[in-house]
Amino acid sequence: MTPPGLLAIASSITLLGGVYFAFSTFVMRALAALEPSSGMAAMQAINRKILNPGFALLFGGTALVCALIVVVAALRLGSMS
């Protein structure tokens, strides 16, 4: 049985991967099709909207939990010897 924390972090990583995929596949292509000044304005608008508590929690929380998993795994590995 998978621990709930591991399932939660796997879901978060999958969600972030989807965000990165969509951004690199669709958003960047759409921005490249615009005039440079329009593309810059659109990217600035995206940057303003992405800075919100939900994205910050997903982005920062995923990184923190991954780091915590590494520490816990290292401590467990050390106690096995």
Sequence and secondary structure as in RCSB ss.txt:
>XXXX:A:sequence
MTPPGLLAIASSITLLGGVYFAFSTFVMRALAALEPSSGMAAMQAINRKILNPGFALLFGGTALVCALIVVVAAL
RLGSMS
>XXXX:A:secstr
   HHHHHHHHHHHHHHHHHHHIIIIIHHHHHTS HHHHHHHHHHHHHHH SHHHHHHHHHHHHHHHHHHHHHHH
HHHHH 
